[in-house]
Structure formats: structure tokens, C-alpha cells
Amino acid sequence: MIKLGNHKGWLYLPVEIKVRELDAKLLLAYYAVKEGYRVIIGEHRMVELASATYPNGIFFSKGYPKGFRKRIITNAKNNGHMIVELDEEGLILSNTTQYLDDRMRSEMLELVTQEYCWGEFQKETITKVTQEFASKCHIVGHPRFDLLKSKFQPFYEKEVEDIRKKYHDFVLINTRFTLYNSITEKKNQNTDELTLYIKRLYDYFLNLIKDVCVRFPDTNFVVRPHPGENINAYRETFSQHHNVHVIHEGSIVKWLMAAKVIIQNGCTSSIEAFLVGSPIISYIPVTSKEFDVEFPNELGFKAKNKHEVNNILKNILNKHSADHLYKQHVIESEKYLNQYYEWSNEEFSYVEILRLLSTIKLTPSSRRLSSSQKTFYLKENKKVKHFFPSLTNTEIVHFFSKLNEVEKSNSGFIIKKLGKNLYDIYQK
């Protein structure tokens, strides 16, 4: 048998979309291991596979639509794990009724030990209709936003510097048109109102980008599509525009820090941009009471047409009263933000999560590891490769080394590969 050593328990951290989720999960893993947990982290399906074989512990659900959520949570429960959940989609709730029906059904919430909430709005939304589970709901924020705080500012300094050297004072354009422009590379031909609305926004953004890249020929425009979008559609559209670069690599944080200004509509990234102090232009060429994602659009300068975007861009890029214009928005935006997310530069989500995890009583595991434990393997599909192309030992070591620098620590870790994109991490 493998000697497991003294540790608090096993923590399973599945990651579905690498560029969006991995840094936050590695941050949590680093501090969890320092506190004595043994962490299994990696591509979602691989972590699921390991959790069915490895000892009982805590399975960290990332939130899912109803059928998917039922399978994940039921399997984790049947495998003897306690379940905690922090829904990646829980910050921006444009339709609370749909959210509750699709992602927060009570029969699954009953199986969850602790439900973590981004802020008061999400918690109230859940507990208003499931009051019997109010004691399970805890406001923790999100480790993803921890990385935006001053403590971790040095974390991305080198990467931000490299990006600026390459693209100079660039404009970052974030999109969210997965429903129409999906990774299947086939445009959604549905004629329902939501799909048609997303298509209109998609077309407006394409036209805007074509316009601004000509009006500002000496400025680079970096287009960063949503992870679920077909990136090639953008590359083909802008292949003849030398100052448009379609890129989707690495954490969004370093790109937000490096950008001169961000253009978006309804993206969570606008909240992150606001928190790191980057100016935001919310381009709102069309509106819909039913489908608009209001919260992110309240944090920036609003522009309803290309002319307004151009004027704001000119002021910011030419440094004409940009700081003054930005400061006018900050006070009101902070009030608006606090309804959804309790931001404090001194308090950290990972600390509160680990505190809550420590209150969970784990039952002794009936499963043990043999020294001949086989390597885990699952056949990859196109979608998985797109969302989670790879994870190497070097990436984890590099991330943990930077955290050691932040903490002025020399903590050592054992990082054991269990299969492709799957790792077992514990203290030396």
C-alpha cells in the first residue's frame, strides 16, 4: 500500500475550461496543500474518474446545468464524497427564475454539504425559494478574484510586461457569442429570439472591430472570444487587418492588466477589468429587457454606436482626461458591484473556503491506494481538447513557485502525474 502520510483529507478540484478556471483552482490547491490537504486536480472528466477510485474526500463542484449537475453530484455522492459547490456562472444572473431551474434545483442542493456564493444577490436568489437550505449557503466570493488583489499583483507582472512589449497600448475586445458562434464551427440557425439577439450582437461587434481598426491604424486590437466560441470565425473575418489579433491563451487577468481599455457587452471580464482599474467601454448597440446582461454593462462607459465608441477610445488612447472620465464612474460602479460581490482588498476567498472546508467532518475512507495503481486514461474529444488542451507538471511548479515568492515561502510539494491532465499534489 502507498503511505499517504498525515493530511486533513482528499480534495478533488475538477477544471472544465482551463483559461477561465485553472489559475483560481491552482491558487486554492496551493493553500489547501499547505494546510494539509491532498489535492487531485486536472481536467474535469479525469478528476471524476480518479474520484471514483481514490479515497473519500471533498468533491469541489463547479456548477452545471441540470442534467449535467445531477450526474456529477449523484456520482460524487455515491462514491462517498462530501460535496461543496461554487457555481462559475453564479455571479451574473440575468434571469433568476431560469437560473434556479437550470442550475440550482433543490433535489441536488439537498446532496450538497456547502453551497458557496459569489455575493449577497446570488445567496438571496437561492435561499428565497429554498429556505430549508439557507444554512448551507455561504458567501465566499471567488478565488478567481483573489488574483486581482494587490497581494497578487506581482504574480502577473512579467507576463503583463511581455504582452505590452508585443502589443503596446492595445485595446482588448472580449466577446460572449457562444450561442450563435459555437466551437462546433456551425453557425446556430435556430430562429428563437435569444439566438437571433446574440447573432445581432455578434454582427454589430464584427462591424465595430472593422471600423475601429481602420480609424486607429497604429493601435493593436486584441479580440479574445469566449472559450466556447469558434475562434476561427474571427480569424477568417479579420485576416486582412494587420492590427487585429485574435487570441485566446492564458488567464484573462494578465490581458486585462495589460490592456489600455476593454470593449465588451455583458462579460464577466468587465468586472475583473473594473477591479484592476482598467477603463471599460460597454458597447450596447441593441437592447433587450429579456436578454441583456445588465450588471457588467454598468461598470463602464456606455456607447450605443460606433461613433460613441470612437470618441471614448480617442480620449483614452490620447490620454485626454481619461483618468477624470474613469473616476466619475468608480463610486457609482462600486455601489452597484457590492450588490453582487463583496469586494475587499484585504480579505480572500480562498481563506474563507478553507475555513469552511475545515468544518466538514469526513468519514474514514473504505478505499485504499495500492502501489500498483494504474494510470488513468480517457479518450479525448474535440470539445475537451478545446476547453482543456493540456496541463503539465512544469505549469504547476511554475505557478506554485510564483506563489512561494508572494508568500516569501519555500514550501515544497510532491506533484505526481496520474494520467493526462491529472495530478496528485501533497506536501513534501
N, C-alpha and C positions, 0 to 999 in steps of 0.2 A: 504493500500500500504506500501511496505517496504521503509523506509527512506534510501536513497542512500548516503546522505552526499555530501560534495563538493569534486569533483575529476575531473581530467583532461578528463577522458573518460574511456571507456572499452577497454581492450587489451586482445585478445584471443591468447593463446600460446599452440597450439597442439603439442604433442610429439608422435612420432611413435615408435622409438627404444629407450627404456629407458636408457640402459647403455651408449649409444652414445650421446644422446641429452639432457637428463634431467638436468644435472648439469648446462649446459650453459643456458637453459631456466629458471631454478630457479635463476641463477645469474641475468639474465635480469629482471625477475619478482621482485626480491628483490629491485633493484634500481628503477624500474618503479613504484612500490607501494610507495616507499619513495618520489617519485616526484609527487605522487597524482593520479596515475592510479589505476583503479580497474581491477585486473587480473583474468581471467579464465584460469586455466592451468590443464592439465591432458592428459590422453590417447586420441589419435587423434580423434577417432570417437565420443567420449564423448564431446570433445570440440566443434566439429562440431554440435552436437545435441544441446548443450547449446547456440551456436551462432545463431541458428535459432529461439530461444525463448527470449534470453536476449537482452538488448538494443543494438542499433547500436554502433559500435566502430571500432577498427582496428584489422583485422584478419592477424596474422603473418604466412604466408605460408612458409613451409619448403622445397619447391621444390619437383616436382614429374615428372614421365614420362607422356607423352602427354595426354592419356585418363584420367588418374587419376587427373592430373593437371587441365584439363578442368572442370571436375566435381567439384573439390574443389573450384576453383576460381569463377566459374559461380555461384555456390550456395552461396558463401560468398557475392558476389556482389548482387545477388537477395535478400539476407537478409539485405541489406542496409549497409554493412560494407565497409570501405576503406581497401585495401589490400596492405600489404608490403610483400616482399619475400626475403628470404636468402636461396639459394639453398644449402642443405647439401652436394650435390655432385659437387659443383661449383669450388672446389679448383683444383682437378686433372682432367684435360680434355685431355685424350689421343687421342680422335678423335673429333675435334671441330665441324665438319660437322654433325656428329651423335648427338652430344650434343645439337646443335641448333635445330635439327629436333625433338629430343625426349623430351627435357626439356625446351626449350626457344622459343616456337612458337610465332610469332608476334601477332596473334589474342588474345592470352591470356595475353601477355605482355601489350597490349593495356588496359586491365582491371586493371592492377596493378598500384598503385599510386607511389610506390617507390620500385625499384629493388636493393637490396643490394649485393655488390660483395666482394669476398674474397680479390681480388687484381687487379692489372692493367691488367693482362693477361685475366682474366675472363671478365672484363669490355670491353676490346678491342674486344674480341671474340663476345660478344653480339652486341656491337654498330657498328661493321664493316658491319653487314648485316641489322641492324635495326636502322639506324642513326636517324630516326624520334623519337626514344625513348631514345636518349642519355641523355637527361636531367633527365630522371627517374633513371638512373643508378648511384649509389654512392658506392665508395669504403669504406667499414666499417670494414673489417677483419671478425672476428667471436668471439663471447663471449666464445666459447669453448677454444680458445687460450688465452683469458684473464686469465684463471685459471692457465696458465703455468708461468705467470709473477711473479716477486719477491714479489709483493704486496700480492699475494695469496699463496705463498709458505707455510706459516704456516697452511693453510687450510687443507692440507692432511697429515701433519706431523705425527699425531697419527696413522693414517691408514697405512702410509708407514712403520712406526716403527713396527707395528703389522705384516705386511707382511714379513718384513725382519727377524723378530724373528721366523716366521714359516718356511720360505723357504731359509733363509740365502743368500749367494751370488748366486742367481738363474739367469738362462737365460730365457728371455721371448721370445716366438715364436708366432708371430701374423700371421694369415692366412686370405686369401680372396678368397676362392674357392667355393663361393655360387652357381655359375652357374652349377657346377658339383655335389657338395656335399650339396644339399639344405636341408632345415628343413623338407621337405616332407618325408625325410628318404628313398627316392628312388633315386638312382644314375641316373643322366641325361644320357640317352642312345643316345641322338642326336649325329649325326656324322658331324655336321658343324665344321668348322675349329677352331672357338673360343672355343667351348665346349671341343674339343679334346686337344687344347692347355692348357686349365685350368686343364683338367684331368692329363696331363703330369706333370704340376707344382705340383699338389696335390700329385701324386705318388712320385715325387722327394723329396718333403718335408717329407712325411712319412718315406722314406728311410733314409733321413738325420737325423731325430729325433731318429730313431732306432740306428743309428751309433753313434751319439754324446753322447747319454745317456749311452752307453756301454764304450766309450772311457773316459768319465768323470763320473765315478760311484758315486763320492762323491758330485757331483753338481746336484741341482734340475733344471729341465726343466719344465717351466710352459707354456703350449700350450693354447693360447687364440684364439679360432676360431672367424671368422666374425659372427655378430649377426644372419645373415641369413643362417648360416651353420648348418648342423646336428652334434651337439656336441657328440652324442652317437657313431658316426663312429670313432671318435678319441679315445674315452674312451675304446671302444672294441679293437681297434688296439694296444693300449699301456697298456692294463690291467695287463700285466705280467711284466711291467717295473716299479720298485718301485720308481724311481726318476723322472718319468714323471707324471705331474699333469695337467689334462685338466680342465680348469676353465674359466667360463665366468660370473663374478659377479662384479658389481660396475663399476665406471668410469675407463677408461683406464689410466687416468692421474696418479693415485696413483701407478699403476703397472709399468708404465714407470719410475717413480721416484725411485721405489724400486729396479728395476732390475739392474743387473750388466752389462748386454748387451742385445740388442734386435736383433733377427733374423727375417727378413721379405722379402717380394717381392711385391713391388707396393702398400703398405699400407699407408694410410694417417697417421697412428700412427707413422710412421718413422719420419714425420715432427715434430710431437709433441715430440717424443723422442729427436730429434736433439735440439729442443728449450729448453728442460730441461737439456741438457748436457749429455744425456746417449749415449754411443757408440752404433753404429748400424752396423750390418752385412747384406748387401743386397745379398741374395743368388739367383744367376741368372744362373741356370743350363742349361736353354734353352732360346733362344731369338726369338723375332718376331717383325719386324718393324711395323706390323699392330696392334698387340695386347699388346705389352709391355706398362706398365705404367712407363714412364721414370723418371719423377720428383722425386718420393720418393726414387728411387734406387740411385740417385746421391748424397744422403746425408750421405752415409755410406761407410764402407769398402766393396768393391765388391768381391764376391767369386763365382767362376763358377763351383766349385766341392766340394765334401766333404773334400778333403784334405786341400783345402784353408780355408774352414770354421774352420776346426780343428786347423790349425796353428794360425789363428786370435784369436780364442777362448782361446787357450793356453796362448798367450801373455796377453790377457786382464784378464783372471782369475788368472794368476800367477803374474799379475801386472808388467810384463816385458815391459817397455816402452809404456804402454797403453796410458798414457796421451800424450806422444810425438806423437804417431801414430795418436791419435784422433785430436790433434791440427793441424796436417798437412791438415786435411780435412776442418777445420772450415771456413777459409777465403773464399775458393772457393765455399763451400756449401752455405755460407751466400749470396754470389753474385747470385748464382743460385736461392735460395729461394726468394730473393727480386723481382724477375720477377713475382712471383705468389702471394706472400703475403708480405705486407709491415709491417715488424716486428719492434716494438719499445717497449721497456720495460716500458716506461713512458706513453704511450698512450693506451687507452682502447676502444675496440669495443662497449661495452655497452654504453659508454658515447656518441659516435658518433650516435649510433642508437637512443638513447633517444633524442638527439638534433634534428635529422631528424623527429622523430615522433612528436615532438612539433610543427613542421611547418605544419602539416596536419590539415586542418580545418574540424572538424566533424560536420555533420548536426544533429540537435536535433532528438532524437530517438522517433519513433512513438510507441515503445513497452515499457511497464512498467512492473515491477515485482509485483505480488500480494503476500501477506503474506502467502498464502497457496500454493505457488509454489511447484509443485511436484518434487520428486526426479527423476533424470534422470536414465534411465536403457537401456542397450543394451545387447543382448545375445553375449557372448564371443565365439570366435572360437579358434582353436589351434594356428593359426598364431599370433593372437593378444596376447594370453597368453604367447607365446614365446617371442615376442618383448616387451611386457609391462605387466609383471606378476602382479605388484601391486604398489600402491603409498599410503602411509599412512600420516596422519596428523603429526605423530612423525618425519617422514623423513624430511618433510618441515620445521618443527620447529627446528630440529637439524641443517639443512643446514643454515637457517636464523640466528640462534644463532651464528654459526661459522663466518658468515659474519659480524654480530654485533661486534664480537671480533676483526676481521680485521679492521673494521671501528672505533673501540672504541666507539660504539654507544649502546644505549639501546632502539632502535626503537621497537615499539610494533605493532603487526599485528593481524588482525582478519582472521582466516583461517576456512572457512566454507565448509564442505563437501556437495557436490551437488549430488553425486552418486558415484559408484565405480570408483576409479581412476580419480576423477574430483573434483576440488576445486575452490572456490571463495576467493580471497585474497585482503584485503584492510587494510588501516591504522586504528589503534585504534583512 
